[in-house]
Amino acid sequence: MTNGDTPRTTKRIDDLPIRDELRGKSPYGAPQLDVPVRLNTNENPYPPPEALVDRIAERVREAARDLNRYPDRDAVELRTELARYLTRTAGHAVTAAHVWAANGSNEVLQQLLQTFGGPGRTAIGFEPSYSMHALIARGTGTGWISGPRNEDFTIDVEAARAVIAELRPDVVFITSPNNPTGTAVDAETVLALYDAAQAAKPSMVVVDEAYGEFSHHASLLPLIEGRPNMVLSRTMSKAFGAAGLRLGYLAADPAVVDAVQLVRLPYHLSSITQATALAALEHTDTLLGYVGRLKSERDRIVTELRALGYDVTDSDANFVQFGRFADSHTVWQRILDRGVLVRDNGVPGWLRVSAGTPAENDAFLDAVRELKKEHDA
């Protein structure tokens, strides 16, 4: 083989000596297609305002002068500002000691499972829910348990308590608002499952609030008070319109923050990431204004879909689950044929659409109106 040649191989992934639980699996991901309207990945459709872009450039320029040095390993300034943001917006006072940050909420969840899960341990989630919970569990060698939901996608509390009591998982995931259904979880349900988890093991309870800023309901953050085995996970990808930043964070008892640092990689958050996140936090009011627009558009989508006769799950997120379809993938393709990409995320009979700009949402609604007319003709 000469330099520059691609090495030849006839092997497939499953021909490699990978772990047995990874065989036959597919990586997480949604279709990335070049279409006029993309409403399939729950992104915030509003780009950063120019004032924020300029501030990011200033902070990154400052950070760049010290790129020969490692970043702040503990991200103290960033954690302090995240704590201030939570204290101001989520109804409960926390400090930097209660907050940890990582590369997206997925790394936060991975660190939690590396710390509290792993070989010989199990985690439970109530499906359908965020599929990365199960994928990260598998990647960390944690056994996965699929917990029960009701027909309306709420958690079946009594059945869930019974499963927790029987199987005694080490980690319990509660997603609110839930992805892909948009369903919120009330505080009473969280407390019931927390109590069940503590009686069974005790176990860690992780409340995944990635879409919390879009909810009609107050944050569940106050529930961590006096509950050292409860963790709240958040992200800057959605409400802050910063999916490309990859910054997630958690709030919990300071002992949890200390524990996850046992598994975090050294200097895991780059200086550039920290600088960019700090700039975004300076523009919280403007960015939360975009959240208000998206909540209004989400509610408009729900109203118009129901007026057309579709079934729609109540949504507290920046997306809407709608159906029901005998063949959801065919409907997905017919919407795509009209230039709009939504998500076929594997819930039988349902599709999911992210709330976009008013124009993008109009294009989506026009597409489903056409399908409805064709179906009714």
N, C-alpha and C positions, 0 to 999 in steps of 0.2 A: 504494500500500500504506500503510495507516495503522499507527501505532505499536501493537505487540503482535500484528500479523498475522504469520502464518508465510509467509515468501517462497515463491512458487510455483516449482516446478522440474519439468522432465520428464526431467532427466538421470539416468543411472545412473552408477555408479562408473566403468565402462569407457568412458563418454562423456567423462570428464575426461582431461586430458593427463598421466595418471600414467605411471610407468615401465613399460616393456613387461613386465618380469618380474613385476609385480604384477597384471597383467590376469588376470581370471578366478579369482583366488585368494580364499580365505575366511580371516577372522581366526581366530586360535587361540581355543578355548574349549570347555568341556563344557556339556551341558544344565543349566540352573538351574531345576529343577522343584520345586514345593511338594509333597513327599511325606513320609510319616512317617520314612523311613530313607534318608539320602543317603550312599552309600558309593562315590562316583564321582570324587572329586577328590583323594584321598590326603591329606586334611586330618587333623590330629590331633584326635580327637573330644573331648579333655579341655580344657575352658576353663581359663584361668589361675586358679590358686588365689587366694583372697581376699587373702592376704598379698602376693602379687605385684601384684594390682590396686591395693592400697593403696600399694605402693612405686612403681608407675608413676605414680600420681596425685601422689605427693610429688616425684618427679623432674621430671615435666612441669610442675608448679607452679613449681619452681625455674627451669626453662628458660623458662617463659612470661614471667618478669620481664625477660628480655632479648630478647624477640621483635622489638624494634626494631632489633636488631643481626643481622648475618649469622651463621649457625652456624659452628662450627669447620670450616673448609674441608677440612682433612685428617683430621678425626675421630680425632685422636690418642688420646684416652682410650678411645674405643670400640675402636680397632684394638689397643691395648695389652691390653684385657680379652679380646678375641677371641683374641689370641695366647696369653694365659694359658690360656684354655679349651682351645685346640688342644694346647698343650704338655702339659696335664694329661690329656686324654682320648684323644689320637690318636697317642701314642707317639713324638713327635718335637718337640724344642724349637724354637720359633720366637719372633720378636720382632715388635713393631709394624712394623718395617721390612719384614718378609716378608708383611704382611697388608694387604689393601685391602678396603673395604666399599662397597656400593652399594645401590640400591633393588631388593632381591630379587636372586637369583642370575641372573635373566634380564638385568638391567642389567650385572652382572659379565660375562656372556658377550657381551653387545653391545659393551661397552668393549673386550674382548679382540679381537673381530672387527673393530672399528673400527681397532684398533692394528695387528693382525697380518694381517688379511684385507683386504677391500675390492676395488674394481674391478681386474680383471686377476689376482686371486689366487683360490685355491680352498680349501675345507675339506672334510674327509671325516668321516662318521659311519657307524656300523655298524648298519643298520636291520633290524628295527624298533627304534627308540630314541626318545629324547625329541624330539618333533617340533619344539620351539622351536629346536633347533640349526639345522635347515634353514631355518626361518622367519626367524631372526635373520640367518643368512647371506644370505638373499635381501634382507632389509631393508638390509643394509650393502653390497650390491652384490658379495658374495662368491660365487663359483661353488660349487655344492654337488655332492659326489660321494657316492653311496650305496654303502657298503662291505659286504662279505659276512659273513653269519652261518651257523652250522651249523643243522641241523634242530632241535637242542635249544636254540637261541638263544644259545649261546656264540659267541664270535668265532672265525671260521676264521682262525687265526693265519697259516698259510702263504699263504693267498689274500690276506689283508689286507696282508702284507708285500709281496707281488707287486704289488698295486694301488698301494701307496704308492711303491714303486720306479719303477713305470711312469708314474704321473700326478703325482708329486711335489707333493702338496698343501702349502699353507702352514700349515694348522691341522688337527690330528688330534683328534677328540673321542672319548673313551673314557668311557662312562657305567657307573659301578659303585657301588651296584647299578643295573642297567639299568631304565629306565622305558620300556615298560610290562611287561616280562617279569619283573622282579625278580631277574634273573640277576647274580651277582657276577662280577667279573673278577679273576683272580689276578695277583699281582705279576709273575710270569714273563711273562705275556702283555703287560702294560703295558710292561715293559722291552724285550721283543722289538719292539714297535711303536715305542717311543721310539728304539731303535737304528736301526730301518729309516727312521724319519722324519729322523733326523740324517744318515744316509748319503745320503738322497735330496736334501736341500735346503741346510741344515737347516730344520726346521719346529718350530712350537710344538705341544706335546701338552697338551691340556686334559682332565684327569680330573674328570668331573662326579660329585661324591660327595654329591649332595643328600640321599640317603637313607642316608648312611654310618653314622649312629648306630644304625640298625636292623639292621646286617649281623652275621652270624655271624663274619665275618672282621675282622681288624685294618684300620684305616684305611691307605690308600695314601700318606698324607702323608709318611712317611719317604723315599719315593722321590724327593722333590724335592731331597734333599741331593746336591750335586755335579751336578745336572742343571738348568742355568739356563733351559732351554727347556721345562720341565715346570711346569704350573700345576694346583693342586687347587682346585676350586670347591665351596663349601658354601652352606647356607641355614639361616636360623632358622625357616623356615616349618613344617617338619615336626617335628623332634625337640623344638623349643622351643614347639610349639603356637602359633606366631605368624604364621600365614599372612596375617593382616590387617596385620601390621607392615610387611611388604615390606623385609626386610633380608637381603642375601646378602653373601658375602665370599669372597675367594680367599687362598691361601697360595702363595708362589712366591719365587724369588730377588728380592732388593730391586730389581734392575734392571727386572724386570717391573712391579713396583709403580710405579716411576718412569715407565715407559713408558705405562701406562694413564692416568696423570694428564695426558698430552698431549691426551687426547680427552674426559676427563670434563667435564661441565658445571660451571660455577662453583657452589660451595655446593650440591652435588647432594643431600646428605643433610641434611634439616631438623634443627633443634635438637630437635624433638619426637621424631623417629625415633631420634636418637642417645640421648636420655634414656630412651626406652622400651626400647631394646635393652640399655642398661646395666642397667636394672632387672631385665630378664629374666636377664641373665648372673649377677646376684646370687643367683638362685634355681635355678642349674643342677642341683643335686642333686635337688630336688623334681621338676623337669621331666624329668630323665633317669629318674626313677622311673616316670613315665607311659610312657616309651619301653619300659621293661621289661615293663609290662603289655601294651602293643601287640604286642611281639614274641611274648609268650605266646599272645595271641589270634590273631595271624597263623599261628602254628604249629598252633593248634587248627583254624583254617579249612582249612589244607592237609590235615591228618589226616582231617577229616570229609569233605571233598570227595573225597578219594581213596577213602575207605571207601564212598562212594556210587557209585564207578565213574567219576568224572570224571578227565580228564587234568589234572594240575596242574604248572606249572613251579616248580622249586625257587625259593624267594623269600628274598632277603636284605633286603627293603624292608618298608614298612608296608602292602603290598598283595599280592594274589595273582592271578595269571593262570590261568584255568581254561577248559576246553573238553572235547573238541573238538566243534563244532557244524556241521551242514551249513548252517544259516542262523543265524549268531550274533545278527543284529539281531532276528529273531523271538523268540529266547530272551530277549534283553535286554528286549523289550517285555513278555513274559510275566512276567518277574521284576518289572518296573515295575508291572504290573497288580496285583501283590500288595503294593504299597506300598514297594518297595525299589528304589532307583536305583543301578545299577552302571554301569560304563563300557564302551561299545562303541567301542573306540579304533582300529578299522580293521585289526587283525591278523586275517586271515581265519581263521574257525573258533574264535576265542578271545574271552573277555570278561575284564574286570579288576574286582576288588572291593577296596576299601580296608578295612583292619582298623578296626573301630569299637569302641564299648563292647561288653561282653559281651551286653547286651540287643539291640543293633543287629545284632551278628553272629548271634545266635540267630534274629532275624527273617529275615536273609538265608538262613541254613541251612534254616530251615523252608520258605522259598519254593522253594529248589532241590530239597528233598526232595519237595515236592508235584509239581514238574515231573518229577522222576525217576519217581515213581509213575505219573503220567499216561503217560509215555513207555513204561514197562514194561508197562502194563495191556493 
